[in-house]
Amino acid sequence: MKALLVHLDDSTFQGLARVAPAANRRRSQFVREAIRRAVREAEYARIREAYRATPDSESEADDWSTAEEYKP
């Protein structure tokens, strides 16, 4: 695993300390998960933008006219 040094302003650090105390590496886990989430959201935004810029044609779109009713 790679190490990363991040500088935080006081209010951001205090907020992090409230939601993820330093004990038991919870803070590191919290930061890793926040970064993963931000990366995933950025990737999804890029994919959405690509589909918006070049939507599927009618021939490529799924045909839902014969879909069965979902019964749990």
Backbone as CSV, one residue per row, in Angstrom:
resi,resn,N_x,N_y,N_z,CA_x,CA_y,CA_z,C_x,C_y,C_z
1,MET,0.850,-1.174,0.000,0.000,0.000,0.000,0.895,1.238,0.000
2,LYS,0.517,2.222,-0.767,1.279,3.476,-0.841,0.826,4.425,0.258
3,ALA,1.743,5.257,0.711,1.426,6.269,1.727,1.215,7.608,1.029
4,LEU,0.359,8.429,1.612,0.046,9.744,1.064,-0.037,10.735,2.210
5,LEU,0.687,11.826,2.103,0.634,12.873,3.110,-0.358,13.928,2.631
6,VAL,-1.342,14.224,3.467,-2.373,15.198,3.113,-2.429,16.261,4.196
7,HIS,-2.399,17.509,3.791,-2.519,18.622,4.724,-3.976,19.068,4.748
8,LEU,-4.541,19.213,5.951,-5.923,19.637,6.120,-5.970,20.936,6.910
9,ASP,-6.923,21.790,6.566,-7.120,22.974,7.396,-7.749,22.531,8.716
10,ASP,-7.720,23.399,9.714,-8.175,23.033,11.063,-9.611,22.551,11.095
11,SER,-10.520,23.237,10.411,-11.934,22.844,10.487,-12.178,21.489,9.814
12,THR,-11.474,21.227,8.714,-11.616,19.920,8.059,-11.057,18.821,8.951
13,PHE,-9.925,19.074,9.589,-9.331,18.089,10.486,-10.248,17.809,11.671
14,GLN,-10.834,18.856,12.245,-11.757,18.668,13.369,-12.979,17.865,12.947
15,GLY,-13.498,18.139,11.759,-14.625,17.366,11.249,-14.266,15.907,11.059
16,LEU,-13.089,15.651,10.508,-12.621,14.276,10.326,-12.474,13.583,11.680
17,ALA,-11.932,14.278,12.661,-11.755,13.696,13.995,-13.094,13.332,14.625
18,ARG,-14.143,14.110,14.322,-15.474,13.803,14.871,-16.078,12.549,14.234
19,VAL,-15.931,12.398,12.925,-16.580,11.266,12.254,-15.702,10.031,12.165
20,ALA,-14.387,10.195,12.305,-13.475,9.056,12.211,-12.307,9.246,13.170
21,PRO,-12.482,8.834,14.414,-11.391,8.967,15.388,-10.137,8.227,14.932
22,ALA,-8.984,8.682,15.391,-7.703,8.098,14.980,-7.516,6.670,15.505
23,ALA,-8.202,6.307,16.556,-8.023,4.986,17.166,-8.365,3.871,16.180
24,ASN,-7.605,2.790,16.252,-7.849,1.580,15.473,-7.863,1.825,13.966
25,ARG,-7.114,2.811,13.496,-6.963,3.097,12.075,-8.278,3.443,11.380
26,ARG,-9.299,3.821,12.143,-10.584,4.187,11.541,-10.449,5.406,10.643
27,ARG,-9.585,6.325,11.017,-9.408,7.544,10.219,-8.842,7.189,8.842
28,SER,-7.824,6.348,8.806,-7.235,5.947,7.523,-8.265,5.224,6.655
29,GLN,-9.018,4.333,7.271,-10.050,3.601,6.539,-11.101,4.561,5.991
30,PHE,-11.509,5.521,6.788,-12.494,6.513,6.367,-11.991,7.293,5.154
31,VAL,-10.745,7.739,5.212,-10.164,8.522,4.116,-10.045,7.660,2.861
32,ARG,-9.594,6.409,3.001,-9.503,5.514,1.839,-10.863,5.332,1.186
33,GLU,-11.886,5.077,1.995,-13.230,4.875,1.448,-13.769,6.147,0.793
34,ALA,-13.484,7.303,1.370,-13.930,8.572,0.779,-13.266,8.795,-0.575
35,ILE,-11.983,8.465,-0.675,-11.281,8.617,-1.946,-11.836,7.645,-2.977
36,ARG,-12.045,6.392,-2.581,-12.633,5.398,-3.506,-13.983,5.872,-4.028
37,ARG,-14.806,6.379,-3.125,-16.137,6.861,-3.507,-16.030,8.032,-4.490
38,ALA,-15.127,8.954,-4.214,-14.953,10.116,-5.102,-14.447,9.684,-6.479
39,VAL,-13.519,8.732,-6.518,-13.008,8.235,-7.796,-14.125,7.542,-8.572
40,ARG,-14.900,6.694,-7.891,-16.005,5.980,-8.544,-17.041,6.963,-9.088
41,GLU,-17.397,7.972,-8.299,-18.366,8.969,-8.754,-17.848,9.737,-9.967
42,ALA,-16.555,10.056,-9.981,-15.973,10.748,-11.135,-16.011,9.859,-12.379
43,GLU,-15.725,8.567,-12.194,-15.782,7.640,-13.326,-17.207,7.507,-13.852
44,TYR,-18.188,7.392,-12.956,-19.585,7.305,-13.384,-20.021,8.575,-14.097
45,ALA,-19.572,9.724,-13.615,-19.910,10.997,-14.271,-19.327,11.028,-15.680
46,ARG,-18.115,10.528,-15.840,-17.485,10.473,-17.164,-18.275,9.553,-18.097
47,ILE,-18.728,8.418,-17.587,-19.521,7.483,-18.394,-20.860,8.109,-18.768
48,ARG,-21.536,8.754,-17.780,-22.818,9.415,-18.079,-22.651,10.475,-19.147
49,GLU,-21.576,11.249,-19.057,-21.319,12.300,-20.044,-21.079,11.694,-21.430
50,ALA,-20.358,10.578,-21.478,-20.110,9.916,-22.761,-21.423,9.438,-23.382
51,TYR,-22.307,8.857,-22.573,-23.612,8.417,-23.095,-24.481,9.608,-23.489
52,ARG,-24.373,10.716,-22.737,-25.134,11.902,-23.089,-24.656,12.466,-24.428
53,ALA,-23.338,12.475,-24.624,-22.757,13.009,-25.852,-23.046,12.113,-27.053
54,THR,-23.059,10.795,-26.818,-23.308,9.839,-27.901,-24.290,8.777,-27.410
55,PRO,-25.588,9.099,-27.406,-26.567,8.123,-26.908,-26.709,6.932,-27.858
56,ASP,-27.229,5.835,-27.313,-27.513,4.667,-28.148,-28.521,5.042,-29.221
57,SER,-28.362,4.451,-30.394,-29.368,4.636,-31.438,-30.554,3.740,-31.094
58,GLU,-31.654,3.932,-31.778,-32.837,3.094,-31.508,-32.530,1.623,-31.735
59,SER,-31.704,1.320,-32.716,-31.390,-0.092,-32.996,-30.523,-0.711,-31.899
60,GLU,-29.755,0.113,-31.161,-28.901,-0.394,-30.088,-29.616,-0.439,-28.739
61,ALA,-30.707,0.276,-28.609,-31.422,0.359,-27.333,-32.121,-0.966,-27.024
62,ASP,-32.249,-1.269,-25.739,-32.962,-2.480,-25.326,-34.434,-2.362,-25.668
63,ASP,-35.023,-3.470,-26.061,-36.452,-3.506,-26.374,-37.192,-4.030,-25.148
64,TRP,-37.924,-3.157,-24.489,-38.655,-3.534,-23.289,-40.128,-3.802,-23.582
65,SER,-40.511,-3.842,-24.847,-41.923,-4.001,-25.183,-42.467,-5.370,-24.808
66,THR,-41.592,-6.354,-24.642,-42.046,-7.700,-24.294,-41.587,-8.119,-22.906
67,ALA,-41.212,-7.169,-22.079,-40.724,-7.502,-20.742,-41.822,-8.109,-19.893
68,GLU,-41.456,-9.102,-19.088,-42.418,-9.742,-18.191,-42.544,-8.910,-16.932
69,GLU,-43.708,-8.994,-16.286,-43.913,-8.294,-15.034,-43.091,-8.975,-13.949
70,TYR,-42.429,-8.156,-13.129,-41.626,-8.684,-12.027,-42.549,-9.053,-10.880
71,LYS,-42.441,-10.301,-10.396,-43.248,-10.760,-9.264,-42.305,-11.348,-8.218
72,PRO,-42.074,-10.576,-7.137,-41.140,-11.060,-6.099,-41.659,-12.252,-5.340
